[in-house]
Amino acid sequence: MQSELQISARGLDLDERVETAIRLYAERLERYHSRITAVRVAVEVPQRQMGAPIMYHVSFNIVLPHGEVVIRRQAHPNLLTAIQRAWEAARRRLQDFARRQRHEVKVTSYGQS
């Protein structure tokens, strides 16, 4: 990565194990696009109704030279699972972005014979 990874937490304190997992997932994103400029990961626990289960929301914001990939809230009651799901969504979206940049996306033309 060309710049520092930014991890923010709102409504909870992240322990060393969770921060290490986030760092590993962020490093693995470089396999899918080599020119990542910045990665911002936000973990939050929104306010909830009394008795409702805690849902962890994780979002990834990946900055690239010619665009940005944003994954908003992947919610799950297990924090590590929420991080993994957000990373998987970011990976898929980053792969799609890279395919579009390489012009590997199939273009359909309607109305032509």
SULWO-V752867 format. One record per residue. N is the residue number from 1. PHI is phi as a letter, one per 30 degrees, with the letter a starting at -180 (NA if undefined). PSI is psi in radians with two decimals (* if undefined). OMEGA is omega in whole degrees, -180 to 180 (NA if undefined). Layout:
BEGIN
n->N phi->PHI psi->PSI omega->OMEGA
n->N phi->PHI psi->PSI omega->OMEGA
END
This chain:
BEGIN
n->1 phi->NA psi->2.48 omega->-176
n->2 phi->d psi->-0.28 omega->177
n->3 phi->b psi->3.14 omega->-174
n->4 phi->d psi->2.56 omega->174
n->5 phi->d psi->2.36 omega->178
n->6 phi->c psi->2.17 omega->178
n->7 phi->c psi->2.22 omega->177
n->8 phi->b psi->2.60 omega->180
n->9 phi->b psi->2.42 omega->178
n->10 phi->b psi->2.15 omega->178
n->11 phi->i psi->0.06 omega->178
n->12 phi->a psi->2.86 omega->175
n->13 phi->c psi->2.27 omega->-180
n->14 phi->d psi->2.28 omega->177
n->15 phi->d psi->3.04 omega->-176
n->16 phi->d psi->-0.68 omega->-178
n->17 phi->d psi->-0.73 omega->-180
n->18 phi->d psi->-0.75 omega->179
n->19 phi->d psi->-0.66 omega->177
n->20 phi->d psi->-0.74 omega->178
n->21 phi->d psi->-0.75 omega->179
n->22 phi->d psi->-0.76 omega->179
n->23 phi->d psi->-0.73 omega->179
n->24 phi->d psi->-0.77 omega->179
n->25 phi->d psi->-0.71 omega->-180
n->26 phi->d psi->-0.69 omega->178
n->27 phi->d psi->-0.63 omega->-180
n->28 phi->d psi->-0.35 omega->179
n->29 phi->d psi->-0.45 omega->-179
n->30 phi->d psi->-0.31 omega->175
n->31 phi->d psi->-0.46 omega->-173
n->32 phi->c psi->-0.31 omega->174
n->33 phi->a psi->2.09 omega->-172
n->34 phi->d psi->-0.21 omega->-174
n->35 phi->c psi->0.69 omega->178
n->36 phi->d psi->2.22 omega->-179
n->37 phi->d psi->-0.74 omega->-179
n->38 phi->a psi->2.65 omega->174
n->39 phi->b psi->2.23 omega->175
n->40 phi->c psi->2.24 omega->179
n->41 phi->c psi->2.25 omega->179
n->42 phi->c psi->2.26 omega->177
n->43 phi->c psi->2.26 omega->-179
n->44 phi->b psi->2.72 omega->173
n->45 phi->c psi->1.82 omega->-179
n->46 phi->d psi->2.82 omega->176
n->47 phi->d psi->2.57 omega->-176
n->48 phi->b psi->2.87 omega->177
n->49 phi->d psi->2.69 omega->179
n->50 phi->e psi->2.21 omega->178
n->51 phi->i psi->-0.19 omega->179
n->52 phi->d psi->2.57 omega->-179
n->53 phi->d psi->2.69 omega->177
n->54 phi->d psi->2.26 omega->176
n->55 phi->c psi->2.18 omega->178
n->56 phi->c psi->2.27 omega->178
n->57 phi->c psi->2.23 omega->-180
n->58 phi->b psi->2.33 omega->177
n->59 phi->b psi->2.56 omega->178
n->60 phi->c psi->2.40 omega->174
n->61 phi->b psi->1.92 omega->-176
n->62 phi->c psi->2.10 omega->-178
n->63 phi->c psi->2.26 omega->-180
n->64 phi->b psi->2.86 omega->-180
n->65 phi->e psi->-0.64 omega->-176
n->66 phi->c psi->0.53 omega->179
n->67 phi->l psi->-2.95 omega->-177
n->68 phi->b psi->2.45 omega->177
n->69 phi->c psi->2.14 omega->-177
n->70 phi->b psi->2.20 omega->175
n->71 phi->c psi->2.03 omega->180
n->72 phi->c psi->2.70 omega->178
n->73 phi->g psi->1.89 omega->167
n->74 phi->c psi->1.83 omega->-172
n->75 phi->c psi->2.46 omega->176
n->76 phi->a psi->2.61 omega->180
n->77 phi->d psi->-0.33 omega->177
n->78 phi->c psi->2.18 omega->-174
n->79 phi->d psi->-0.80 omega->-179
n->80 phi->d psi->-0.60 omega->176
n->81 phi->d psi->-0.67 omega->177
n->82 phi->d psi->-0.70 omega->178
n->83 phi->d psi->-0.78 omega->-180
n->84 phi->d psi->-0.76 omega->179
n->85 phi->d psi->-0.69 omega->178
n->86 phi->d psi->-0.71 omega->178
n->87 phi->d psi->-0.73 omega->179
n->88 phi->d psi->-0.72 omega->177
n->89 phi->d psi->-0.70 omega->178
n->90 phi->d psi->-0.70 omega->179
n->91 phi->d psi->-0.82 omega->180
n->92 phi->d psi->-0.79 omega->-179
n->93 phi->d psi->-0.62 omega->178
n->94 phi->d psi->-0.68 omega->176
n->95 phi->d psi->-0.75 omega->178
n->96 phi->d psi->-0.73 omega->179
n->97 phi->d psi->-0.78 omega->-180
n->98 phi->d psi->-0.68 omega->178
n->99 phi->d psi->-0.74 omega->178
n->100 phi->d psi->-0.67 omega->179
n->101 phi->d psi->-0.59 omega->179
n->102 phi->d psi->0.02 omega->-180
n->103 phi->i psi->0.66 omega->178
n->104 phi->c psi->0.07 omega->-179
n->105 phi->d psi->2.33 omega->-179
n->106 phi->d psi->2.25 omega->179
n->107 phi->c psi->2.20 omega->178
n->108 phi->c psi->2.50 omega->177
n->109 phi->c psi->2.14 omega->-179
n->110 phi->c psi->2.53 omega->174
n->111 phi->i psi->0.05 omega->178
n->112 phi->c psi->2.50 omega->-179
n->113 phi->c psi->* omega->NA
END
